[in-house]
Amino acid sequence: MSDPYAHLLSLPYQTLREYIVQSGPVDLGQRFVANPWEAIVRTVIGQQVSTSAAHSIWSKVQSAAAGDLFDCFLDQPEQLDGCGLSRAKLRTLTELLRAGRDGQLDLAWLATQPMAVRLEQLLPYWGIGPWSVEMFSLFHARDPDVWSPGDLALKKGAAGFAGDAGADALIEATRPYRSYLALYCWRAANAKLFG
């Protein structure tokens, strides 16, 4: 049994424990994106859209880019026409990729740094907010202790699992494995466990 799994099962939240036992362990590697530039592009694409819409847009971008995101976004952006990217997301991604090509942004290095450094380095880019940094940290850096307080599914899941004890207390109790609680909350949201 992994430490995160054991830790969450040890907490005094019956609904959460029952759900973990019923649905089984979660793993940060399940949605891991190995390439940091692909991870940030997918993160930006996923801003404020459904998971299915994000997958559809990413699939089109992936086909248009033919394996070279830098070339596509910076040198042949016309290839992205019809992929479903908003102007705002196109601007954000172009700025990020340009910073990467120019050596101003090293995402591989950033993934090895603490969350505070990731926030400091990424938030100045137009269109990047805390949620985007948190998703990059969870799905690329595989940081075990990420919580995204602005994510509606996480709010609803934490409240449902905590019951009368209160979501804030549950979230705090799951440290240093809040990423795993997040994965269970998203799994519960997909299953419509809490409405």
CORURTA-V596242 format. One line per field, one symbol per residue. ss: DSSP state (h for helix, s for strand, l for the rest). burial: I if it has 9 or more other C-alpha atoms within 8 Angstrom, else O. A space follows every 50 residues. Layout:
ss->???
burial->???
This chain:
ss->llhhhhhhhhlllhhhhhhhhhhllllhhhhllllhhhhhhhhhhlllll hhhhhhhhhhhhhhhlllhhhhhhhlhhhhllllllhhhhhhhhhhhhhh hlllllhhhhllllhhhhhhhhlllllllhhhhhhhhhhlllllllllll lhhhhhhhhhhhhhhlhhhhhhhllllhhhhhhhhhhhhhlllll
burial->OOOOIIIIIOIOIOIIIOOIOOOOOIOIOOOIIOOIIIIIIIIIIIOOOO OOIIOOIIOIIIOIIOOOIIIIIIOOIOOIOOOOIOOOIIIIIIIIIIII OOOOIOIOOIIOOOOOIIIOOIIOIOOIOIIIIIIIIIIIIIIIIIOIOO OOIIIIIIIIIIOOOIIOIIIOOIOOIIIIIIIIIIOIIOOOOOO
